[in-house]
Amino acid sequence: MEFEANATPRRQGKAGGKNTPMSIEPMPEINAPDSANLRRATRYYFGGVVELTEVESGRMIVALVRSLSLCGCFVKTDQSFSLSTKLSLKMTHGGSHFSTNGHVVHQTEIGIGVEFTDIDAVDRSRLEECLAELSRTDKTA
């Protein structure tokens, strides 16, 4: 079976039926400058502080937030967390602050990626104001 470059197999046929032939459909090209466009929201460099609490254990740390978006953030920490760990976050930056819930979606040697899962209307408004201010600095991450 031959495969085209930049192609991904897609299964055709009835679900739960016999093995079905696969067709090859080309994948869209992903150029490095355009790959950031695949994100759900623009990320901005952010120097805020976060009080991060692991919901299940109650373990709390204070750390810096390296980047922030409407959907999540990257927290710089040497502490390790399991993927999907539920967190409560309280962020402050300058005179603004907001709280949200989230879960760990990525772990590296220098920190964790957190996806926001639950944020009330007041805190979402504060987050949006903070992001609007950051967008004026044009320092995307």
N, CA, C and O atoms as CSV, one atom per row, in Angstrom:
chain,resi,resn,atom,element,x,y,z
A,1,MET,N,N,0.852,-1.170,0.000
A,1,MET,CA,C,0.000,0.000,0.000
A,1,MET,C,C,0.897,1.231,0.000
A,1,MET,O,O,1.812,1.323,0.819
A,2,GLU,N,N,0.654,2.179,-0.902
A,2,GLU,CA,C,1.445,3.398,-0.981
A,2,GLU,C,C,0.700,4.536,-0.317
A,2,GLU,O,O,-0.527,4.615,-0.388
A,3,PHE,N,N,1.451,5.421,0.334
A,3,PHE,CA,C,0.867,6.589,0.982
A,3,PHE,C,C,1.442,7.840,0.355
A,3,PHE,O,O,2.628,7.896,0.027
A,4,GLU,N,N,0.601,8.836,0.192
A,4,GLU,CA,C,1.063,10.131,-0.286
A,4,GLU,C,C,1.665,10.894,0.880
A,4,GLU,O,O,1.284,10.688,2.032
A,5,ALA,N,N,2.597,11.766,0.577
A,5,ALA,CA,C,3.147,12.634,1.622
A,5,ALA,C,C,2.033,13.516,2.160
A,5,ALA,O,O,1.147,13.922,1.408
A,6,ASN,N,N,2.067,13.815,3.437
A,6,ASN,CA,C,1.063,14.664,4.083
A,6,ASN,C,C,-0.344,14.096,3.936
A,6,ASN,O,O,-1.293,14.843,3.696
A,7,ALA,N,N,-0.481,12.808,4.076
A,7,ALA,CA,C,-1.791,12.192,3.962
A,7,ALA,C,C,-2.109,11.455,5.254
A,7,ALA,O,O,-1.215,11.024,5.981
A,8,THR,N,N,-3.397,11.321,5.522
A,8,THR,CA,C,-3.826,10.599,6.712
A,8,THR,C,C,-4.887,9.590,6.315
A,8,THR,O,O,-5.758,9.915,5.507
A,9,PRO,N,N,-4.849,8.382,6.848
A,9,PRO,CA,C,-5.856,7.387,6.478
A,9,PRO,C,C,-7.207,7.709,7.094
A,9,PRO,O,O,-7.281,8.169,8.233
A,10,ARG,N,N,-8.239,7.476,6.370
A,10,ARG,CA,C,-9.608,7.649,6.853
A,10,ARG,C,C,-10.369,6.371,6.539
A,10,ARG,O,O,-10.352,5.898,5.402
A,11,ARG,N,N,-11.034,5.813,7.538
A,11,ARG,CA,C,-11.778,4.583,7.360
A,11,ARG,C,C,-13.150,4.889,6.757
A,11,ARG,O,O,-13.835,5.823,7.173
A,12,GLN,N,N,-13.530,4.089,5.778
A,12,GLN,CA,C,-14.839,4.239,5.161
A,12,GLN,C,C,-15.647,2.980,5.421
A,12,GLN,O,O,-15.095,1.940,5.781
A,13,GLY,N,N,-16.933,3.076,5.241
A,13,GLY,CA,C,-17.769,1.894,5.377
A,13,GLY,C,C,-18.654,1.983,6.592
A,13,GLY,O,O,-18.719,3.011,7.266
A,14,LYS,N,N,-19.341,0.874,6.864
A,14,LYS,CA,C,-20.294,0.830,7.967
A,14,LYS,C,C,-19.575,0.624,9.290
A,14,LYS,O,O,-18.626,-0.155,9.378
A,15,ALA,N,N,-20.033,1.328,10.313
A,15,ALA,CA,C,-19.463,1.145,11.649
A,15,ALA,C,C,-19.836,-0.227,12.166
A,15,ALA,O,O,-20.977,-0.666,12.023
A,16,GLY,N,N,-18.872,-0.903,12.765
A,16,GLY,CA,C,-19.138,-2.207,13.355
A,16,GLY,C,C,-19.203,-3.324,12.335
A,16,GLY,O,O,-19.414,-4.481,12.699
A,17,GLY,N,N,-19.024,-3.000,11.064
A,17,GLY,CA,C,-19.089,-4.012,10.018
A,17,GLY,C,C,-17.742,-4.673,9.812
A,17,GLY,O,O,-16.869,-4.619,10.679
A,18,LYS,N,N,-17.578,-5.308,8.632
A,18,LYS,CA,C,-16.323,-5.962,8.291
A,18,LYS,C,C,-15.235,-4.920,8.083
A,18,LYS,O,O,-15.503,-3.721,8.004
A,19,ASN,N,N,-14.007,-5.402,7.997
A,19,ASN,CA,C,-12.914,-4.492,7.673
A,19,ASN,C,C,-13.218,-3.812,6.356
A,19,ASN,O,O,-13.649,-4.455,5.399
A,20,THR,N,N,-12.998,-2.547,6.311
A,20,THR,CA,C,-13.324,-1.789,5.111
A,20,THR,C,C,-12.056,-1.155,4.564
A,20,THR,O,O,-11.118,-0.896,5.318
A,21,PRO,N,N,-12.015,-0.900,3.252
A,21,PRO,CA,C,-10.832,-0.278,2.679
A,21,PRO,C,C,-10.662,1.138,3.214
A,21,PRO,O,O,-11.619,1.785,3.639
A,22,MET,N,N,-9.435,1.590,3.180
A,22,MET,CA,C,-9.142,2.938,3.654
A,22,MET,C,C,-8.778,3.806,2.467
A,22,MET,O,O,-8.066,3.367,1.565
A,23,SER,N,N,-9.263,5.030,2.466
A,23,SER,CA,C,-8.849,5.969,1.432
A,23,SER,C,C,-7.891,6.969,2.070
A,23,SER,O,O,-7.912,7.174,3.284
A,24,ILE,N,N,-7.078,7.569,1.267
A,24,ILE,CA,C,-6.094,8.530,1.743
A,24,ILE,C,C,-6.526,9.917,1.315
A,24,ILE,O,O,-6.696,10.190,0.126
A,25,GLU,N,N,-6.703,10.796,2.300
A,25,GLU,CA,C,-7.059,12.180,2.008
A,25,GLU,C,C,-5.896,13.069,2.410
A,25,GLU,O,O,-5.313,12.868,3.476
A,26,PRO,N,N,-5.542,14.050,1.582
A,26,PRO,CA,C,-4.417,14.911,1.934
A,26,PRO,C,C,-4.705,15.729,3.183
A,26,PRO,O,O,-5.825,16.192,3.399
A,27,MET,N,N,-3.655,15.900,4.013
A,27,MET,CA,C,-3.765,16.758,5.186
A,27,MET,C,C,-3.387,18.170,4.772
A,27,MET,O,O,-2.570,18.355,3.870
A,28,PRO,N,N,-3.974,19.170,5.422
A,28,PRO,CA,C,-3.573,20.533,5.104
A,28,PRO,C,C,-2.129,20.764,5.524
A,28,PRO,O,O,-1.672,20.238,6.539
A,29,GLU,N,N,-1.417,21.556,4.731
A,29,GLU,CA,C,-0.039,21.904,5.074
A,29,GLU,C,C,-0.049,22.766,6.323
A,29,GLU,O,O,-0.913,23.629,6.477
A,30,ILE,N,N,0.908,22.540,7.218
A,30,ILE,CA,C,1.033,23.361,8.416
A,30,ILE,C,C,2.409,24.007,8.376
A,30,ILE,O,O,3.422,23.343,8.596
A,31,ASN,N,N,2.439,25.280,8.100
A,31,ASN,CA,C,3.684,26.034,8.102
A,31,ASN,C,C,3.885,26.588,9.500
A,31,ASN,O,O,2.918,26.925,10.182
A,32,ALA,N,N,5.117,26.683,9.925
A,32,ALA,CA,C,5.406,27.137,11.284
A,32,ALA,C,C,4.722,28.458,11.625
A,32,ALA,O,O,4.111,28.544,12.691
A,33,PRO,N,N,4.787,29.518,10.767
A,33,PRO,CA,C,4.134,30.771,11.152
A,33,PRO,C,C,2.626,30.641,11.288
A,33,PRO,O,O,2.011,31.358,12.077
A,34,ASP,N,N,2.025,29.734,10.526
A,34,ASP,CA,C,0.574,29.580,10.567
A,34,ASP,C,C,0.108,28.621,11.647
A,34,ASP,O,O,-1.082,28.579,11.960
A,35,SER,N,N,1.026,27.846,12.227
A,35,SER,CA,C,0.607,26.839,13.197
A,35,SER,C,C,-0.032,27.464,14.429
A,35,SER,O,O,-0.871,26.827,15.065
A,36,ALA,N,N,0.340,28.694,14.786
A,36,ALA,CA,C,-0.267,29.364,15.935
A,36,ALA,C,C,-1.742,29.637,15.679
A,36,ALA,O,O,-2.522,29.780,16.620
A,37,ASN,N,N,-2.128,29.710,14.406
A,37,ASN,CA,C,-3.528,29.961,14.064
A,37,ASN,C,C,-4.429,28.785,14.418
A,37,ASN,O,O,-5.652,28.921,14.417
A,38,LEU,N,N,-3.836,27.632,14.723
A,38,LEU,CA,C,-4.629,26.463,15.086
A,38,LEU,C,C,-5.112,26.534,16.531
A,38,LEU,O,O,-5.979,25.756,16.930
A,39,ARG,N,N,-4.565,27.452,17.316
A,39,ARG,CA,C,-4.981,27.601,18.707
A,39,ARG,C,C,-6.382,28.184,18.754
A,39,ARG,O,O,-6.805,28.907,17.852
A,40,ARG,N,N,-7.093,27.853,19.830
A,40,ARG,CA,C,-8.454,28.361,19.998
A,40,ARG,C,C,-8.480,29.838,20.325
A,40,ARG,O,O,-9.449,30.523,19.998
A,41,ALA,N,N,-7.432,30.347,20.965
A,41,ALA,CA,C,-7.390,31.749,21.369
A,41,ALA,C,C,-5.946,32.233,21.381
A,41,ALA,O,O,-5.023,31.448,21.598
A,42,THR,N,N,-5.758,33.511,21.150
A,42,THR,CA,C,-4.426,34.105,21.157
A,42,THR,C,C,-3.834,34.051,22.556
A,42,THR,O,O,-4.515,34.338,23.541
A,43,ARG,N,N,-2.571,33.685,22.636
A,43,ARG,CA,C,-1.857,33.657,23.911
A,43,ARG,C,C,-1.004,34.914,24.012
A,43,ARG,O,O,-0.390,35.355,23.040
A,44,TYR,N,N,-0.984,35.478,25.218
A,44,TYR,CA,C,-0.192,36.675,25.467
A,44,TYR,C,C,0.804,36.400,26.579
A,44,TYR,O,O,0.513,35.667,27.524
A,45,TYR,N,N,2.003,37.007,26.456
A,45,TYR,CA,C,2.951,36.940,27.565
A,45,TYR,C,C,2.315,37.633,28.754
A,45,TYR,O,O,1.680,38.679,28.616
A,46,PHE,N,N,2.493,37.037,29.927
A,46,PHE,CA,C,1.794,37.506,31.116
A,46,PHE,C,C,2.710,37.292,32.312
A,46,PHE,O,O,3.250,36.200,32.488
A,47,GLY,N,N,2.888,38.303,33.123
A,47,GLY,CA,C,3.764,38.185,34.273
A,47,GLY,C,C,3.019,38.140,35.581
A,47,GLY,O,O,3.550,38.556,36.611
A,48,GLY,N,N,1.791,37.641,35.562
A,48,GLY,CA,C,0.983,37.599,36.771
A,48,GLY,C,C,1.353,36.459,37.698
A,48,GLY,O,O,2.088,35.541,37.331
A,49,VAL,N,N,0.833,36.541,38.890
A,49,VAL,CA,C,1.040,35.512,39.909
A,49,VAL,C,C,-0.235,34.683,40.027
A,49,VAL,O,O,-1.341,35.218,39.944
A,50,VAL,N,N,-0.077,33.386,40.220
A,50,VAL,CA,C,-1.233,32.519,40.400
A,50,VAL,C,C,-1.088,31.739,41.702
A,50,VAL,O,O,-0.025,31.210,42.025
A,51,GLU,N,N,-2.188,31.689,42.430
A,51,GLU,CA,C,-2.304,30.778,43.571
A,51,GLU,C,C,-3.069,29.590,43.021
A,51,GLU,O,O,-4.252,29.694,42.695
A,52,LEU,N,N,-2.392,28.471,42.920
A,52,LEU,CA,C,-2.937,27.292,42.265
A,52,LEU,C,C,-3.177,26.216,43.314
A,52,LEU,O,O,-2.252,25.818,44.022
A,53,THR,N,N,-4.414,25.745,43.416
A,53,THR,CA,C,-4.756,24.726,44.413
A,53,THR,C,C,-5.256,23.472,43.718
A,53,THR,O,O,-6.175,23.525,42.901
A,54,GLU,N,N,-4.642,22.343,44.049
A,54,GLU,CA,C,-5.094,21.055,43.541
A,54,GLU,C,C,-6.384,20.709,44.278
A,54,GLU,O,O,-6.371,20.573,45.501
A,55,VAL,N,N,-7.489,20.566,43.564
A,55,VAL,CA,C,-8.806,20.395,44.169
A,55,VAL,C,C,-8.869,19.166,45.067
A,55,VAL,O,O,-9.366,19.249,46.190
A,56,GLU,N,N,-8.375,18.036,44.593
A,56,GLU,CA,C,-8.519,16.784,45.331
A,56,GLU,C,C,-7.683,16.741,46.614
A,56,GLU,O,O,-8.176,16.321,47.661
A,57,SER,N,N,-6.427,17.170,46.535
A,57,SER,CA,C,-5.535,17.046,47.693
A,57,SER,C,C,-5.464,18.307,48.546
A,57,SER,O,O,-5.100,18.240,49.720
A,58,GLY,N,N,-5.807,19.451,47.968
A,58,GLY,CA,C,-5.684,20.713,48.682
A,58,GLY,C,C,-4.295,21.314,48.618
A,58,GLY,O,O,-4.061,22.388,49.171
A,59,ARG,N,N,-3.360,20.632,47.946
A,59,ARG,CA,C,-1.997,21.158,47.795
A,59,ARG,C,C,-2.062,22.506,47.081
A,59,ARG,O,O,-2.737,22.644,46.061
A,60,MET,N,N,-1.353,23.502,47.624
A,60,MET,CA,C,-1.385,24.840,47.052
A,60,MET,C,C,0.031,25.319,46.773
A,60,MET,O,O,0.937,25.127,47.584
A,61,ILE,N,N,0.209,25.944,45.615
A,61,ILE,CA,C,1.486,26.565,45.289
A,61,ILE,C,C,1.221,27.970,44.760
A,61,ILE,O,O,0.124,28.277,44.294
A,62,VAL,N,N,2.229,28.802,44.838
A,62,VAL,CA,C,2.190,30.129,44.234
A,62,VAL,C,C,3.256,30.134,43.156
A,62,VAL,O,O,4.396,29.743,43.406
A,63,ALA,N,N,2.891,30.577,41.949
A,63,ALA,CA,C,3.815,30.526,40.826
A,63,ALA,C,C,3.539,31.686,39.875
A,63,ALA,O,O,2.590,32.446,40.066
A,64,LEU,N,N,4.376,31.811,38.853
A,64,LEU,CA,C,4.193,32.827,37.822
A,64,LEU,C,C,3.466,32.233,36.629
A,64,LEU,O,O,3.652,31.066,36.285
A,65,VAL,N,N,2.638,33.054,36.009
A,65,VAL,CA,C,1.963,32.653,34.780
A,65,VAL,C,C,2.768,33.233,33.628
A,65,VAL,O,O,2.929,34.449,33.528
A,66,ARG,N,N,3.270,32.371,32.765
A,66,ARG,CA,C,4.105,32.826,31.655
A,66,ARG,C,C,3.286,33.297,30.467
A,66,ARG,O,O,3.655,34.273,29.814
A,67,SER,N,N,2.175,32.620,30.174
A,67,SER,CA,C,1.304,33.046,29.076
A,67,SER,C,C,-0.142,32.823,29.475
A,67,SER,O,O,-0.460,31.962,30.296
A,68,LEU,N,N,-1.023,33.638,28.861
A,68,LEU,CA,C,-2.437,33.629,29.222
A,68,LEU,C,C,-3.283,33.780,27.971
A,68,LEU,O,O,-2.931,34.532,27.062
A,69,SER,N,N,-4.390,33.071,27.926
A,69,SER,CA,C,-5.367,33.220,26.846
A,69,SER,C,C,-6.755,33.104,27.443
A,69,SER,O,O,-6.902,32.880,28.645
A,70,LEU,N,N,-7.756,33.254,26.622
A,70,LEU,CA,C,-9.138,33.124,27.066
A,70,LEU,C,C,-9.455,31.694,27.491
A,70,LEU,O,O,-10.378,31.469,28.275
A,71,CYS,N,N,-8.697,30.727,26.978
A,71,CYS,CA,C,-8.974,29.311,27.235
A,71,CYS,C,C,-8.077,28.669,28.276
A,71,CYS,O,O,-8.383,27.582,28.768
A,72,GLY,N,N,-6.948,29.335,28.629
A,72,GLY,CA,C,-6.044,28.708,29.579
A,72,GLY,C,C,-4.783,29.508,29.791
A,72,GLY,O,O,-4.684,30.669,29.394
A,73,CYS,N,N,-3.809,28.859,30.432
A,73,CYS,CA,C,-2.553,29.539,30.736
A,73,CYS,C,C,-1.430,28.526,30.870
A,73,CYS,O,O,-1.664,27.320,30.960
A,74,PHE,N,N,-0.197,29.043,30.880
A,74,PHE,CA,C,0.965,28.219,31.164
A,74,PHE,C,C,1.568,28.720,32.460
A,74,PHE,O,O,1.947,29.887,32.563
A,75,VAL,N,N,1.659,27.846,33.449
A,75,VAL,CA,C,2.167,28.186,34.775
A,75,VAL,C,C,3.587,27.663,34.893
A,75,VAL,O,O,3.837,26.473,34.701
A,76,LYS,N,N,4.515,28.552,35.208
A,76,LYS,CA,C,5.917,28.181,35.366
A,76,LYS,C,C,6.108,27.610,36.768
A,76,LYS,O,O,5.964,28.325,37.760
A,77,THR,N,N,6.433,26.314,36.847
A,77,THR,CA,C,6.619,25.644,38.132
A,77,THR,C,C,7.465,24.397,37.958
A,77,THR,O,O,7.450,23.764,36.902
A,78,ASP,N,N,8.207,24.048,39.008
A,78,ASP,CA,C,8.959,22.798,38.980
A,78,ASP,C,C,8.177,21.677,39.669
A,78,ASP,O,O,8.657,20.547,39.752
A,79,GLN,N,N,6.988,21.984,40.156
A,79,GLN,CA,C,6.122,20.981,40.771
A,79,GLN,C,C,5.483,20.128,39.669
A,79,GLN,O,O,5.159,20.645,38.600
A,80,SER,N,N,5.302,18.838,39.920
A,80,SER,CA,C,4.673,17.991,38.909
A,80,SER,C,C,3.205,17.743,39.261
A,80,SER,O,O,2.825,17.666,40.430
A,81,PHE,N,N,2.407,17.624,38.221
A,81,PHE,CA,C,0.976,17.350,38.345
A,81,PHE,C,C,0.618,16.285,37.324
A,81,PHE,O,O,1.199,16.241,36.240
A,82,SER,N,N,-0.316,15.445,37.657
A,82,SER,CA,C,-0.808,14.460,36.695
A,82,SER,C,C,-1.703,15.154,35.689
A,82,SER,O,O,-2.376,16.136,36.001
A,83,LEU,N,N,-1.698,14.623,34.470
A,83,LEU,CA,C,-2.610,15.155,33.464
A,83,LEU,C,C,-4.045,15.009,33.962
A,83,LEU,O,O,-4.373,14.024,34.623
A,84,SER,N,N,-4.877,15.953,33.661
A,84,SER,CA,C,-6.292,16.019,34.047
A,84,SER,C,C,-6.514,16.407,35.502
A,84,SER,O,O,-7.662,16.447,35.947
A,85,THR,N,N,-5.447,16.697,36.267
A,85,THR,CA,C,-5.612,17.130,37.650
A,85,THR,C,C,-6.478,18.389,37.675
A,85,THR,O,O,-6.207,19.349,36.954
A,86,LYS,N,N,-7.519,18.380,38.507
A,86,LYS,CA,C,-8.412,19.532,38.622
A,86,LYS,C,C,-7.786,20.574,39.544
A,86,LYS,O,O,-7.262,20.252,40.610
A,87,LEU,N,N,-7.854,21.839,39.103
A,87,LEU,CA,C,-7.210,22.929,39.819
A,87,LEU,C,C,-8.168,24.088,40.038
A,87,LEU,O,O,-9.109,24.290,39.272
A,88,SER,N,N,-7.912,24.840,41.092
A,88,SER,CA,C,-8.567,26.116,41.340
A,88,SER,C,C,-7.463,27.165,41.219
A,88,SER,O,O,-6.412,27.031,41.846
A,89,LEU,N,N,-7.691,28.205,40.418
A,89,LEU,CA,C,-6.667,29.211,40.176
A,89,LEU,C,C,-7.165,30.589,40.585
A,89,LEU,O,O,-8.310,30.953,40.314
A,90,LYS,N,N,-6.296,31.352,41.241
A,90,LYS,CA,C,-6.563,32.755,41.583
A,90,LYS,C,C,-5.392,33.552,41.051
A,90,LYS,O,O,-4.277,33.437,41.560
A,91,MET,N,N,-5.636,34.366,40.021
A,91,MET,CA,C,-4.567,35.120,39.376
A,91,MET,C,C,-4.640,36.591,39.716
A,91,MET,O,O,-5.722,37.165,39.839
A,92,THR,N,N,-3.466,37.196,39.867
A,92,THR,CA,C,-3.388,38.642,40.071
A,92,THR,C,C,-2.318,39.203,39.152
A,92,THR,O,O,-1.287,38.578,38.903
A,93,HIS,N,N,-2.595,40.398,38.657
A,93,HIS,CA,C,-1.653,41.098,37.773
A,93,HIS,C,C,-1.926,42.580,37.909
A,93,HIS,O,O,-3.012,43.051,37.571
A,94,GLY,N,N,-0.949,43.312,38.400
A,94,GLY,CA,C,-1.189,44.730,38.643
A,94,GLY,C,C,-2.325,44.866,39.639
A,94,GLY,O,O,-2.280,44.266,40.713
A,95,GLY,N,N,-3.339,45.641,39.301
A,95,GLY,CA,C,-4.488,45.810,40.180
A,95,GLY,C,C,-5.630,44.864,39.884
A,95,GLY,O,O,-6.634,44.872,40.597
A,96,SER,N,N,-5.503,44.038,38.838
A,96,SER,CA,C,-6.617,43.154,38.478
A,96,SER,C,C,-6.412,41.748,39.034
A,96,SER,O,O,-5.289,41.315,39.293
A,97,HIS,N,N,-7.523,41.059,39.208
A,97,HIS,CA,C,-7.484,39.675,39.677
A,97,HIS,C,C,-8.716,38.940,39.155
A,97,HIS,O,O,-9.750,39.551,38.885
A,98,PHE,N,N,-8.593,37.634,39.017
A,98,PHE,CA,C,-9.730,36.796,38.642
A,98,PHE,C,C,-9.459,35.369,39.095
A,98,PHE,O,O,-8.317,34.974,39.329
A,99,SER,N,N,-10.537,34.613,39.212
A,99,SER,CA,C,-10.465,33.213,39.641
A,99,SER,C,C,-11.136,32.333,38.598
A,99,SER,O,O,-12.057,32.762,37.904
A,100,THR,N,N,-10.666,31.108,38.498
A,100,THR,CA,C,-11.241,30.151,37.567
A,100,THR,C,C,-10.884,28.740,38.021
A,100,THR,O,O,-10.001,28.555,38.859
A,101,ASN,N,N,-11.557,27.770,37.479
A,101,ASN,CA,C,-11.204,26.370,37.657
A,101,ASN,C,C,-10.605,25.881,36.353
A,101,ASN,O,O,-10.874,26.445,35.292
A,102,GLY,N,N,-9.798,24.843,36.425
A,102,GLY,CA,C,-9.187,24.296,35.225
A,102,GLY,C,C,-8.646,22.910,35.487
A,102,GLY,O,O,-8.832,22.341,36.562
A,103,HIS,N,N,-7.976,22.381,34.488
A,103,HIS,CA,C,-7.309,21.093,34.653
A,103,HIS,C,C,-6.026,21.076,33.831
A,103,HIS,O,O,-5.903,21.786,32.833
A,104,VAL,N,N,-5.073,20.252,34.266
A,104,VAL,CA,C,-3.773,20.163,33.626
A,104,VAL,C,C,-3.913,19.420,32.298
A,104,VAL,O,O,-4.448,18.312,32.245
A,105,VAL,N,N,-3.419,20.052,31.223
A,105,VAL,CA,C,-3.465,19.415,29.907
A,105,VAL,C,C,-2.070,19.146,29.339
A,105,VAL,O,O,-1.923,18.450,28.335
A,106,HIS,N,N,-1.038,19.713,30.002
A,106,HIS,CA,C,0.324,19.558,29.491
A,106,HIS,C,C,1.307,19.741,30.636
A,106,HIS,O,O,1.086,20.579,31.510
A,107,GLN,N,N,2.378,18.977,30.645
A,107,GLN,CA,C,3.415,19.094,31.674
A,107,GLN,C,C,4.768,19.102,30.973
A,107,GLN,O,O,5.030,18.259,30.115
A,108,THR,N,N,5.627,20.051,31.334
A,108,THR,CA,C,6.998,20.089,30.833
A,108,THR,C,C,7.938,20.216,32.027
A,108,THR,O,O,7.496,20.252,33.175
A,109,GLU,N,N,9.223,20.282,31.751
A,109,GLU,CA,C,10.196,20.455,32.825
A,109,GLU,C,C,10.060,21.811,33.498
A,109,GLU,O,O,10.434,21.974,34.659
A,110,ILE,N,N,9.521,22.793,32.763
A,110,ILE,CA,C,9.460,24.151,33.320
A,110,ILE,C,C,8.062,24.580,33.757
A,110,ILE,O,O,7.894,25.683,34.275
A,111,GLY,N,N,7.058,23.727,33.555
A,111,GLY,CA,C,5.729,24.131,33.998
A,111,GLY,C,C,4.605,23.274,33.459
A,111,GLY,O,O,4.818,22.201,32.894
A,112,ILE,N,N,3.380,23.793,33.656
A,112,ILE,CA,C,2.176,23.060,33.254
A,112,ILE,C,C,1.258,23.940,32.405
A,112,ILE,O,O,1.155,25.147,32.619
A,113,GLY,N,N,0.606,23.315,31.453
A,113,GLY,CA,C,-0.439,23.962,30.674
A,113,GLY,C,C,-1.771,23.662,31.328
A,113,GLY,O,O,-2.083,22.508,31.619
A,114,VAL,N,N,-2.561,24.708,31.560
A,114,VAL,CA,C,-3.854,24.556,32.230
A,114,VAL,C,C,-4.953,25.056,31.298
A,114,VAL,O,O,-4.873,26.160,30.761
A,115,GLU,N,N,-5.967,24.238,31.116
A,115,GLU,CA,C,-7.152,24.641,30.357
A,115,GLU,C,C,-8.215,25.078,31.352
A,115,GLU,O,O,-8.515,24.360,32.306
A,116,PHE,N,N,-8.787,26.262,31.127
A,116,PHE,CA,C,-9.851,26.740,32.003
A,116,PHE,C,C,-11.122,25.949,31.712
A,116,PHE,O,O,-11.468,25.718,30.553
A,117,THR,N,N,-11.822,25.530,32.785
A,117,THR,CA,C,-13.031,24.732,32.606
A,117,THR,C,C,-14.282,25.407,33.151
A,117,THR,O,O,-15.389,25.114,32.699
A,118,ASP,N,N,-14.121,26.299,34.109
A,118,ASP,CA,C,-15.291,26.911,34.729
A,118,ASP,C,C,-14.902,28.288,35.258
A,118,ASP,O,O,-14.051,28.414,36.138
A,119,ILE,N,N,-15.538,29.310,34.706
A,119,ILE,CA,C,-15.256,30.667,35.142
A,119,ILE,C,C,-16.576,31.432,35.155
A,119,ILE,O,O,-17.318,31.406,34.173
A,120,ASP,N,N,-16.872,32.115,36.265
A,120,ASP,CA,C,-18.147,32.829,36.334
A,120,ASP,C,C,-18.091,34.111,35.505
A,120,ASP,O,O,-17.021,34.517,35.054
A,121,ALA,N,N,-19.238,34.741,35.308
A,121,ALA,CA,C,-19.354,35.894,34.412
A,121,ALA,C,C,-18.480,37.070,34.851
A,121,ALA,O,O,-17.863,37.721,34.008
A,122,VAL,N,N,-18.417,37.350,36.139
A,122,VAL,CA,C,-17.617,38.475,36.631
A,122,VAL,C,C,-16.131,38.217,36.382
A,122,VAL,O,O,-15.421,39.090,35.883
A,123,ASP,N,N,-15.664,37.014,36.731
A,123,ASP,CA,C,-14.254,36.695,36.525
A,123,ASP,C,C,-13.910,36.609,35.037
A,123,ASP,O,O,-12.809,36.987,34.638
A,124,ARG,N,N,-14.826,36.121,34.222
A,124,ARG,CA,C,-14.582,36.084,32.769
A,124,ARG,C,C,-14.428,37.500,32.227
A,124,ARG,O,O,-13.568,37.754,31.383
A,125,SER,N,N,-15.249,38.411,32.703
A,125,SER,CA,C,-15.146,39.808,32.291
A,125,SER,C,C,-13.788,40.388,32.686
A,125,SER,O,O,-13.170,41.112,31.905
A,126,ARG,N,N,-13.327,40.074,33.889
A,126,ARG,CA,C,-12.009,40.537,34.354
A,126,ARG,C,C,-10.893,39.946,33.493
A,126,ARG,O,O,-9.936,40.640,33.150
A,127,LEU,N,N,-11.017,38.664,33.147
A,127,LEU,CA,C,-10.040,38.014,32.280
A,127,LEU,C,C,-10.018,38.699,30.913
A,127,LEU,O,O,-8.946,38.980,30.378
A,128,GLU,N,N,-11.191,38.968,30.351
A,128,GLU,CA,C,-11.270,39.622,29.048
A,128,GLU,C,C,-10.659,41.024,29.088
A,128,GLU,O,O,-9.991,41.434,28.140
A,129,GLU,N,N,-10.885,41.759,30.180
A,129,GLU,CA,C,-10.274,43.085,30.323
A,129,GLU,C,C,-8.755,42.977,30.370
A,129,GLU,O,O,-8.051,43.770,29.745
A,130,CYS,N,N,-8.259,42.006,31.104
A,130,CYS,CA,C,-6.816,41.782,31.207
A,130,CYS,C,C,-6.235,41.447,29.832
A,130,CYS,O,O,-5.188,41.975,29.456
A,131,LEU,N,N,-6.909,40.573,29.082
A,131,LEU,CA,C,-6.438,40.193,27.754
A,131,LEU,C,C,-6.484,41.375,26.794
A,131,LEU,O,O,-5.607,41.522,25.942
A,132,ALA,N,N,-7.502,42.217,26.929
A,132,ALA,CA,C,-7.584,43.411,26.079
A,132,ALA,C,C,-6.397,44.326,26.344
A,132,ALA,O,O,-5.821,44.891,25.415
A,133,GLU,N,N,-6.033,44.469,27.615
A,133,GLU,CA,C,-4.873,45.291,27.976
A,133,GLU,C,C,-3.594,44.669,27.407
A,133,GLU,O,O,-2.744,45.375,26.863
A,134,LEU,N,N,-3.464,43.354,27.533
A,134,LEU,CA,C,-2.285,42.669,27.002
A,134,LEU,C,C,-2.214,42.767,25.477
A,134,LEU,O,O,-1.121,42.841,24.914
A,135,SER,N,N,-3.362,42.767,24.809
A,135,SER,CA,C,-3.368,42.843,23.345
A,135,SER,C,C,-2.829,44.183,22.867
A,135,SER,O,O,-2.282,44.272,21.767
A,136,ARG,N,N,-2.974,45.217,23.671
A,136,ARG,CA,C,-2.444,46.533,23.300
A,136,ARG,C,C,-0.918,46.550,23.334
A,136,ARG,O,O,-0.295,47.372,22.663
A,137,THR,N,N,-0.313,45.654,24.107
A,137,THR,CA,C,1.154,45.564,24.149
A,137,THR,C,C,1.666,44.736,22.982
A,137,THR,O,O,2.851,44.793,22.653
A,138,ASP,N,N,0.791,43.974,22.358
A,138,ASP,CA,C,1.105,43.145,21.191
A,138,ASP,C,C,2.246,42.168,21.449
A,138,ASP,O,O,3.088,41.945,20.579
A,139,LYS,N,N,2.271,41.589,22.639
A,139,LYS,CA,C,3.288,40.593,22.967
A,139,LYS,C,C,2.628,39.220,23.017
A,139,LYS,O,O,2.332,38.694,24.090
A,140,THR,N,N,2.402,38.646,21.828
A,140,THR,CA,C,1.779,37.328,21.784
A,140,THR,C,C,2.817,36.264,22.064
A,140,THR,O,O,3.992,36.407,21.725
A,141,ALA,N,N,2.360,35.193,22.691
A,141,ALA,CA,C,3.263,34.086,23.056
A,141,ALA,C,C,3.192,32.990,22.033
A,141,ALA,O,O,3.878,31.976,22.166
